[in-house]
C-alpha cells in the first residue's frame, strides 16, 4: 500500500497524503479495510446506546440519572481524556505509527465493557439473590445488595465506565488516522461511504435485532461485543500509516517533570484557544453537536411514554436510515464540491425547522414517528455533510489536538444538556416534546455561529484557497 512519496495530492492517477501514495487499487484496498473497521465500529455504536438506554429505562432510573449516565458521564470522560490522548497521539512516533497503537490498546477494553454490560442483568440478579439468601440486615453490604435497583445501576456504571473510557480514547485518534491516511480531495466522499456503512449497520440492528432486546439483551450485546473486538483489532493490524516529521519538543526540562507538564498544558491552550477564529469554530461545533442531544438521549423513554413498542421503534428507525443511506454519498459529494461548511449550514437550517415542528406536534404515536424520522434524516444529513469539516478547517499536522479542543469545549455543554432536559421532562409530567424545543433553540445558536465562521472562512481563502491560520 505504501510507496515512495510524490509531490501534490493528485499526480498521474495517484493520490498522496504525507509520505503515502496510492494507486487506484491502493485506494480501493484502503477504503475497504477502513470501511470494514467502520462497520464493526458502527455496529458497536448503533447497538450499545439504544440497548443501554432501554435497560436503564427498563429498571426505572430517574430521568436525571438517565441523562447523567448516558450523556454527562461520557462527556466528562471526554473532557479529561480527549486532550491527553489526542496530544500524545499527534506527537507519538513508533513502529506502528502514531494512531494505531492507541486503537490496538483501547479496542479490547471497549469489547470487555460491552460484554460486561451484557451480563449486568445476570450479575445484578445474582448479587441481589445473594443478599436475600441471608439476613439482609446483618451487615451494611447486605443492606446495599438488597436494593436491586442500586445493584443494577452500580454494575451498569462499572462496565459503562470501562466502555466509555476505551471508546472515547479510541475516538480521539480514529479521526486522526483517517486524516493521516486518506487524501484530502477524497475526504468528503470517503465520509459519505462511512456514513452509508454506519446507516447499513443501523438498518440491520434496528430492523432485525432491536425488537428482540427485551428478551435477548445479554446474548445480543455479548455477540456484538465479541464481533467488534475481533474485527476492529484485525483492521488495526492491516491499515498502515506513513512516516511523520519529528514532533516539536515543547516544555521538557531536565530538572522538573511538573514544569514539563505545565508547559504542555500551556502550549495546548495557547495553540488551540488563542486564535479567535478557532474559538468561533469550536463554539459552532459545540452548538451543532448538542442540538441533537435532547432528542437523541430521551428517544427510547419518549417512545415508551407514547406506547411505541421496541419493534415499531426499530422499524421506523430503519426507514430513517434507509432515507439517510440514499443521501449519504450525494451529501459527501456536495461537501467535496461546495465545502462541508456550506452544506452543513443548509442541513442545520433544515433541522431547525424540523425540531420546531416536533415541539408543536409530536404528542401522539403517529406524529412522534413522523418527527423522529425527520429528526433522524436531518440530524444525519448534518453529520454526513460535516463529517470532513474538522479535517478541512484544522491544521493538518495537529488535527487530533484541535479536534480534541473542539470536544473539550463541547464537553461541559454535553454534561449539562441531558440532565437539565431530564429535570425539565420530570418536572413537566413527562412532556417529552420539550426535547424538540431544546434542540430547536440550540440549532438556532449553531446557525448564528456558523454564519459568523463562514465570513471568517471566506477571508482566509474560501473553498479554493483556504489556509488554516
N, C-alpha and C positions, 0 to 999 in steps of 0.2 A: 504493500500500500504506500510505503514511504519511498520517495526517490529524491535525487538532488533538487535543491530549491531552484525556483525560477523567479524572475522579477515580474511583478504585476500579478493581478488576480485572474487575468484571463490571457492565455498565451497559446495559440495554435491548438485549440481543443483541450487544453489542460487548465485545471483550476488550482490555485495556490493559496495557502494561508500559512503564514510564518515560514517554517522550513519544510512544510509538507506540500507536495504537489501531486495531483491526482489526474489520471486519465478518466475517461467516461466510465470505464469498468471499475476503476478505483472508487469513484464517487458512488456508483451503484452499490458496491460492496460495503462502503462506509455507511451509507444510508440504511441498508438492510440490517446491519448489526445494531446501529443506533435505534432504528425503529423496533427491532425485537426487544431491545432494552426498554424502550418506551412502552411497549406492550405489557411487559411484566410490571414496570413501574406504575403504569396507569391502572392495571388490574388491581394492584395493591391499593392505590388511592381511591379508585371508584368503588371498591368494596368495603374497606375498613371504615370509612367515615359514615356511610349510611347504616352499616351494621352496628357500629358503636353507638350511634345516635338512637337506633331502635332499642338497643339493650338498656341504655340509661333511661329512656322514656318508659320502657317495659318495667323496670324495677321501681319507677316512681320517684326519681330525684326531682328536686325543685328546679324551676326554670333558671334561677340564679346559679345554682350549682352546675346545671347543664351547660350554661354559657361559659362558666369558668373553666370547666374541664375540656370542652370541645373547642373553645376559641382562645380564651385568655391564657391558659396554661401553655399551649403551643407557641403563642406569641411571646410569652416570657422567655421560653427556651430560645426562640429565635433572637430575641433581644440580647441574650448573653452569648450564645454560641455562634450566631451568624457572623459577626465581625471577626471573631477569633479564627474560626475555621477558614473564612474567606481570605484574610490577610496571610495566614500561614500557607494556604494553597497557592496564592499568587506568587509567593516567594520560595516555595519548595522546589528543589531540584533533585531528582533521583532517577534511578534506573527505569522506573515505571512511569515517569513524567511528574507533573505537578497536581493532577486531578485524580487519576486512577487510584493511587494509594489510599486516599481518603474514602473513595467509594468501596474499595475492597474491604476496608475495616468496618464501615457502617452497614453494609448490606446484610451480613448475618445477624447483627444486633437487631435491625428492623424486623427480620424474619422471626427472631426469637420473641420480640414483643407481640407480633401478630399471633403466634402460636399460643403465647401466654394469655392474650385476650380471648382466644378461642376456648381455652379451658377454664376461664374465670368463672362461668356459672357453675361448673362442676366443683371447682375448688371452693367457691363460696358456700355451696350447699354442704360440702364435706366438713368445712370448718364450723359451720353453724350446727350441723348434726353432732359434731364432736362435743360442743358445749351442752347440747340438750341431753346427751347421754350421761352427763354428770350433773352435779348440783350447779345450776347457772349462777348461783350467788356466792359460791365458796371462794371466789377469787376475782380480782378486777379483770383478769384476762377472760375468764368465762363470761363475765358480765358484758364485755365488749363483743365476744364471739356470739353471744346470744342475740345481738342485734343484727339480723340478717341483712338489712339494707346497708348498714355500716360496713359489714364484712365484704359485701359485694362491691361497694364503692372503693374500699381500700385495695382490694385485689385488682379491680379495674385500673385504679390510679397507678399502681406499681408498674404494670405491663404497658399501660398507655404512656407512661413517662419514658420507658425504655424505647418504645416505638418512636415517639416524637423526637427524642434526642437524636436517634440514629437518622431518622428521616430528614430532620431539619439540617443536620450536619451534612448529609449527602446532597440535599437540595442546594446548599450553599455553593457546592462545587460542580454539580451536574451541568448547570447552565454555563459555567466557565469552560467545562470540557467541550461542549458544543461550540462555544465561541472560539476555542482553540483549534478545532479540527474541521469545522465546516466553513467553506469560503463565504465571505460576506455577501456576494451577489446572489447566493442561493439560500440565504437565511430565511427569508420570508416564505418561500415555497417549502423549504425544509420544515419549518414550524407548522405550515399548513398540513403537511403529511403527518407530523407529530400529533397535531390536533385530530386528524382523521383517525389515527390509530387509537388515541385516547377515547374518542367517541365510539369506535367499534367495541372497545373494551366495555364502555358504559352500556352499550346496547346489549351485549352478551350478558352482562351481570344483571341488569335491570329486567330484561325480558324473561330470561330463563332461570335466574338464581334468586333475585331479591324476594320473590314471593315465598320462597322456602325458608327465609331467615328465621321466622318464629319457631319452626320445628327442627331446623338443621343448622343452627347458629354455629355450634362448635365444629362440625365437620366442614362446613363451607370455609370458615375463616382459617382453619388449620391447613386445608389443602392449598388455599391461595397463598398463605404464608410460606409453605414449603416450595411452591412453584416460583414465587418471587425470589426467594433466597438462592435457589439453584440457577435460574435463568439469568438474573441480573449479574450474579457473580461471573457467569460464563461470558457475558458481554464485556465485563471489565478486563477479562483476560484476552479478548480478541481485538478491542479497539486500541490503536497505538497512537501515542502523542508524538509530536515532533520535538525538536530541541528549542530551548529558550535561552535568551541572553541572561547573564548573571543578574540576580536581583539586586536592587540598591541596598547598600548596607547603611541602616539608619539606627541610631540610638544605642549601639553597642559600646560599652566601656569596660575596661579591664578591672575596675575597682568595685562596681556595684551593679548587680543584676536588677535592683529596683530602679535605678536610673535608666537602665536599658528598657524596662517595661514601660516606664513613664514616657520615654522618648517615642516608643512605638505608638502608644495611645495618642500622644500629642500629634505625631505625624498623621495618624489615621484621621483624626478630626480636622486637622488643618487641610489635608488634601481633599477630603470629601465634602466638608461643610463650609469652607471659607468662601467659595465662589457662589455668588447669588444665583447664577443660572442653575447650578446643580441643586440648590435648595428648592427652587421652584419645580424642577423635575421630580425631586423626591416627594414634595407635597402633592403634586399632581398624581403620582403613582399611588401615594397613600390613600387619597380620597377615592381614586378609581378602584383600588382593590377592596377597600372596606365597604364600598357602595353595595356590593353583592352579599356581604356578610350577614346582615339581619335576616334576609330571606333564607339564605343557604343554611344557616345554623339551625333555624327552627322549622325547616320544611317538613321533617318527619312528625314532630308534635303537631304542626299545623294540619297535616293530613289526618292524623289520628283524631284530632279535635272535631273535624268535619265528617268523620266516619269513612274516610277513604282507606280502603284496605291496602296492605302492602303489595298485593298482586296488581291491583289497579294502579297504584303509585309506580310500580316498576314498569308497567306498560306505557303510561303516558310519558315517563322519563325516557323510555326507549324511543318514542316518537320524537321527543325533543332532540335526542342525539342523532336521529336519522336526518332531521332537517339540518342540524348543525354540520353533520358529515357532508352533506351536499354543498354547504357553504365554505367548508374548511379550505380546500385548495384555491377556489376563487378569491377568498379573502387574503390568503397568503400571496397570491399573485398581485392583488391590488396593493398590498403592503410593499412588495418589491417595486411596483410600478410607480406608486404615488407617495410612498413613505408610510411606515406604520403609525407615525404621529397623526397624520391627517385622517387615515382610515379609522383609527381608534377614537378620534373626536366624533366622527359620524356615528359610530356604534354606541358611544356613551350618550349622545343626544337621543338615540332611539330607546335606550334603556331608561332614560329619564321619563319619557312618555309612558313606557310600559309600567314602570313602578308606580307612577301616578294613577294609572288606570286600576292597577291591582289594589291600591289603597282604598279606592272608592267602591269597587265592585266584587272583590274576591271574598265573598261571605257565604257561598254555597259550594257544594261539591263541584258543580259544573264550572262556575266562574273561577274557583280555585284552580282547577285543572287548566283552564284557558290561561289564567295569569301565570301559572308555573311554567307552562310551555313557552309562553312569550318571554318570561324571565330567563329561562334556560337558553333559549335561542339568542337573545340579545346579549346576555352576560357572556355566553360562549363566543359570540361574534367579537366582543371586545377582547377576550383573552386570546383569540386567534390572531386578530389584527395587531394586538400589542405584544405578541409573543417575542418578536425580534426587536422591540422598541429599545430595550436596555442596551443590546448589542450595537444598535445604530447611534445611540446618544452618548454612551460612556466611553472613556479611554480604553483602547483595546488591551493594553498590557496590564491594566489594573481593573479589568472588568469585574472580577469576583469581589474585589474590595468595594467598588462603587455600588454594585448590586446589593451587597450586604448593608451598605449605608442606607440605601432606599428602604430595605426591610427593617433596619434599625429605627428609622423614623416612623415607619408604619406600625411597628410592634405595639407601642402604647395605645394607639387607636384600636388595634385589634383586641388588645387586652380589655379595653373599656367598653367597646360597642356591644358585644354579645351579652355580658352581664346587665348592662343598662337596658337593653331591649328586653331581656328576660324579666327584669324587675317591672318594666312597663307592661309586659304581657300579663304577668301575675296580678299587678295592681288594677288592671282594667277588666279582670274577669276573662282572661284568655281571648282578648281581641287581637288575634294574630295578624289582621290586616295592617296593623301599625308597623309591622316589619317592612311592608312595602313603602309606607310613608317615610320610614327612616332611610331606606335605600334611595328613594326619590330625592330627598334632601342632600344626601351625600353625593349623588351623581351630579347634582347642580353645582356643588362646590368643586367637584372634579372638572367639570366643563369650564368653569371660570379660570381655574389654574391652567388647564390645557391650552386655552386660548392665549394666555399670557406666555406660556412656554413656546407656543408656535411663533409668536412675534420675535422672541429672542433667537429661536432656531433659524428663522429666515435671515436674521442679521449675522449669523455665524456661517452662512453659506447656503442654507436651504438644502433640499434633497440632492442637488447636483454637486455641491462643493462644500458640504459640511465638514468642519474641523472641530473636534471636541476640545474645549478650552482646557 
